[in-house]
């Protein structure tokens, strides 16, 4: 089954100028009520057809990928009946090719279609009917994916939520920039990192997580911090070598990670469920993947809600997927003894794998007395040369002062003692480890 990912680093660099705000960690978590929830593939997509058929005045649709002839026909019928039908289709990242047929069909049927800007991925998936009800989802409208893909959709009838979704749609439809209007529990990208970290940080007992991608160090750090403060964190994804390093890092830090294989349901959902029981909890459902591109640059939309039906639906699906998955088992990093502090006393290396083989991934955790401290990791190899491996270099501590680096030991690295040095504004610490 074809899957399209949108977390290209190179693309993020191109559209970096579109970021509308910085993303401070610790933003307060607010929620919106939702009226209904659909779990895919069990629910099917007939509810979208029904929603379109019931429109009397207007339909607004923003979609990353549209190739559903039934939905396209429904939109054309409503447009020819006098309903004002507007559609935004993603153009970036091969979108003009993927959505070309749908665009042609809709335009020939009196639907107002615009291409999203080519310098920004429009990954949001939502539908607004009669400026009265908004449907927000994680799934694309691609029939070949419907039977085998885990996704969620919710409907939101809160007037304030619906009005700001329409306001954002209007600006995007008119190519008026990347401004998004805020309300309640709506989660927009660009700029969703802080909100999602806030939800993760608010968990006291449990976290259930599903996502298609794991390529955001900020989200990974938040999940690790939750596990280290005693929260039971369950993550389930579809197995993919692209996320192996990140998932091993999570597993080594105490996060419970399960993966599904290609013959099982494909995890396309983007969901977080904090402290979810059969009667309460807080859940995020949206289009945001855990990647820098998705969280900081793309147009995305999600919602955070404590509506019991949504909490139960996500909890049930994630629990089921987790139970069907295979555990990722990673040997925890061997704790080090007290580090050698070269200057200052504000930095501590809290763990490092003390003996590692060429070709394996090393991981080092450090703590600074300063939250958000600017830090850098350098490694002198047994040969005396400085390592140039990806994963080293500059990083910043999180709100708790913690920072982690993960990098690969080159397959041709000589055996012997290597020295890792963490340098922050609060001080510096060094620690030896062995390459065997």
Secondary structure, 3 states (H helix, E strand, C coil): CCCCCCCCHHHHHHCHHHCCCCCCCCCCCCCCCCCEEEEECCCCCHHHHHHHHCCCCEEEEEECCECCHHHHHHHHHHHHCCCEEEEEECCCCCHHHHCHHHHHHHHHCCCEEEECCCCCCECCCEEEECCCEEEEECCCECHHHHCCEEEEEEEECCHHHHHHHHHHHHHHHCCCCCCCCCCCCEEEECCCHHHHHHHHHHCCCEEEEECCCEECHHHHHHHHHHHHCCCEEEEEEECCHHHHHHHHHHHHCCCEEEEECCCCCEECCCEEEECCCCCCCEEEEECCCEEHHHHHCCEEEEEEECCHHHHHHHHHHHHHHHHHCEECCCCCCCECCCCEEEECCCEEEEEECCEECCCCEEEEEEEECCCCCEEEEEEECCCCCECCCCCCEEEECCCCCEEEEEEECCCCCCCEEEEEEEEECCEEEEEEEEEC
